[in-house]
Amino acid sequence: MSQYAIEIRGLVKRFGDKTVLGDVTFQVPKGKTYAFLGRNGAGKTTTIRILLGLLRADGGQVSVLGLDPARQALEIRRRVGYLAEDQRMFGWMRVRQLLDFIAPFYPHWNHSLAERLAGRLELPMNTRVRHLSKGHTVRLGLLLAVAHRPELVILDDPTLGLDPIMRKEFLRDVVSYLQSIETTVFFSSHLLYEIEPVADMVGILEGGRIVLQSATDTLREQVKQLVLSTEDYRRVSPLPRELDVVIRGQQTAVVVADTEAACRAASKAGVRPTVINLNLDEIFEAYVTGKGEKTLDSQADLERVG
Amino acid sequence: MIARLIWKEWVEQRWKLALCCVLLVGFSAAGLRARVAADLAVCVLAAFGGCLLLPIFVGMDLLASERAEGSLISLLALPVSSHKILAVKLLIGCGTIVGYMLAACTTICLMAGGREIETGRIISLFAGCTGVGVALLIWMTCLAVRQVSEARCAVVGIVVLVVWVFTMFGFDFLGSFFMGGWSPPKWLPVIHPVALLEASQSSWHWSIVAVGIQVLWVVLLFLWAASRLGRMEGPQR
């Protein structure tokens, strides 16, 4: 049996002439929380819909819990919990009616768990779905995604539209709960700072490809910013595995994907750069918007960078 | 599972059954009571309204409203095949048509059966019209399976009707005026459901052939539409 809950190799998806996903490859180990990062329109939702068999891939191999979404979509949907981005449900139903409607579709639906979660998430059971607040709608979607005790939960930007406090609560309560019962969580988002505390692994989707897949701790360990004088930088440039370079007058900030190798290369030239730790947000930015040298001259630019 | 889908569709669509019954029964009763026109005229207007106009009203939001509301993705993401989802939607839509046509037919038979027209003729007219209405709903829903608004679905329904009318009369017209008296094959009208109207007034052999062809059409359209419904193509936001 595979150690991966999700395995994707060389996934390709086109909409007409536009290639949305070109050769996407990544794996999600069982029991881990995987943050699937990418900008809006990067293809995160498309990938998720392919995983659930809602879209047909144009190429590559996809396996979810050892099943092929193209042929075994229904079995996958029985075993996977899914919370869609901006999920809308049947507005005329009351919350209790919706639970009663959904339950028969899942052979392992756990009524007592659903009741418990509804209480814990403070869901008003007799309110119509259309009258729920955004926060309650997300919580309801989450309840529906986990009450059948899925082996894998796919969360597609679930906190979109929630205020910062609700987002924090969501992550603290929900992802922690899922992690505590060792459910694999595949969490797509573009709000990186909120994923950082909970993600075991990170994959960054950019330009239809996975540009990075790594354990979160390893990533933080390897990707750092080196600050050195512009003159020194000119001497050692290019540093190994540069991701982003910002020249601010006399100072240059370089984000590198292998800090150890970059520091070694710099010290060979007698340069001792200052090493600054980055958060996931800054790492993501370096991967998706970096890959070039930028010279910032104006005061506004300098203030913006920091 | 299917029972829950049927329950959902029924709750969503039942108001249409009530409204169509009120419209059609009200029109028939008022027309037959006032006697401003011949019973046949009232009967034909009610039957044709019920089979050509109201199915478009019934079918235009079977799928499109859910797509526009955003709940279709929630429905499709459930572990149930798109064939079952579409079948249940069509079942409730067809049930609505059968329901209001039955109500109108019963009203007309009770009020005017045997008065100017025989009851048997009224029933056979409504039976044929119900078949046409059901076929129109299925054609329209299947062909408009990816449409995102009720208005577009209604346009698809109107286009279907126009095509049917054209194959019924248009070829005759074109043949006699522009193509030197060329006449279309006699079987041509059978390819669309208006043939059911003729079938309801003719021999049982002809009825079986016409109904058989329509069933085949409906099955093919259903399979095609269900596979399209299950595979959402294009970035749907």
Interface residues (C-beta under 8 A of the other chain):
Chain A: F15 V20 T45 T46 R49 L52 L54 L55 R56 L74 E75 R77 R78 Y82 A84 D86 Q87 R88 M89 F90 G91 W92 M93 D100 F101 I102 P104 F105 Y106
Chain B: M1 A3 R4 W7 K8 V11 E12 E69 G70 S71 I73 S74 L76 A77 L78 P79 V80 S81 G230 R231 M232 E233 G234 P235
